[in-house]
């Protein structure tokens, strides 16, 4: 430790570093990281974004269940990453789920205290670094976690290049409605409050009770900031958000989705990103309720009989439309009945298979209904299949009657079917 150093000394040291070859090396790293078109994170909002950025903010606090925290610590150790990296990856996945974007760019503050001479200097050194994630191709979570780990290590090595200079040199044309370059940030703090509280509460000289008082958040430099506080055996979080864009209800759902996603990661860490569950129990129950659409219907009737009932009640309604042609229910029913009588004369009835080789058309629909009305069953034969495959299907199924179009007759193999 160098005696007598001040923050002014740090500023002078930083200027010398930035003007040196090391400074250019730092910048070139960030230039590579931010190459190409820079993504703009468009989170779903409750209100239209003001033309000029506002900084009105609020906050929402939450705490992760202790059992989940223990599982996440174990998983981080198994994957050789820090807990910070694991939760950062989860947050980037959450943003991907919310926006559908594959290129995710957020900021994360870093200490910038690598120089031993300034290690104990009381001053604000923190610098926000951009962290870019690529979720294209629906990667496995393990692979994506490795990508995030590499990005974090690179950012740590190059954290001394100030964000304002990055913005100035890489993204000088800003949008007045947004923060330069970054809309969302992720922050990590190790909490020493609990240890300090226990020390004072048990100090025989003070005997003073100590508790935490949370100040209301009134400012928001970004759209959303997720702060994670790491205790000795706990993880808690706070979402700081721009209250001109988001309601607390939306942010509270985001916190619930984040915890649900962490649980999904703990349950299935080897799955793909798209396979990770992020719905809450309440949302799952709601989805089940929405899909509870079963209704009673006359199970003693066949499909063609149900069709006839509807054709009787709505004969002139359009039953089908294809390539500019349409059939009413009455006309479709009449043509299907005519075909059914013809098929019956050919011996079609229960347990009799009818080959059906017709392209997508109204005629195909007539044929399907006609076969059912005659009591038979159809064997679908795709006209686009090779002749050899059609021959095998005809021989293997043993169809007695074959329905097709005149234009397809020459493509079909010789067969005993009528």
Protein Blocks (a to p, Z undefined) as FASTA:
>chain_A
ZZhiafklmmmmmmmmmmmmklmmmmmmmmmmmgcjddddddddfbdcdfbdcfbdcddd
ddddfklmmmmmmmmmmnopafklmmmmmmmmmmmmmnopabdcdddddfklmbmklmmp
ccdfbdcddddddfehiiafklmmmmmmmmmmmmmmmmmpcfklmmmmmmmpccfkbceh
iabdcdddddfklmmmmmmmmmmklopacdddddddfbdfbfbdcdddddfkbccddddd
dfklbcfklmmmmmmmmmmmmmmmmmmmmbcfklpccbdfklmmmmmmmmmmcccddfkb
cfklmmmmmmmmmmmbcfbdcehiacdfklmmmmmmmmmmmmmmnopaehiacddddddd
fklmmmmmmmmmnopacddddfkbcfklmmmmmmmnopabdcddfklmmmpccdfbZZ
